[in-house]
């Protein structure tokens, strides 16, 4: 289970929930470190306040493959770095005063850092910087940046 909370440009905040599926593959398995990854399926809501003070809500549905360089030892805390690029659909089309997306489809790329902890490393707490834009498929393409806190619980 995945929970996210974030704050972005133009008084925009987000909350998301989702599911993660760990990959079976591992690469560069050297000592205590490995390259692995997971699939993330997310759904959530953006809330934004425009210049006139009117609040707007937008639905965000995304699917992202995430590569993770992580410590695999069973010490109390296992740090990691991660990166992912996925597809997001924002509905209705984001239009908030001085920032308007020209498509509902957006690429979502992120870089993150965090740590796994718990008896089975079932908890995962991290920070993520995420940028969403349509990759210049259509103009305008202002994009938006979010700083996010993430919590993952693995059953």
PyMOL commands that set and color helices and strands:
alter all, ss='L'
color gray80, all
select strands_A, chain A and resi 2-8+12-22+27-30+33-49+55-71+77-91+95-96+99-100+105-117+123-133+144-153
alter strands_A, ss='S'
color yellow, strands_A
deselect
rebuild
show_as cartoon
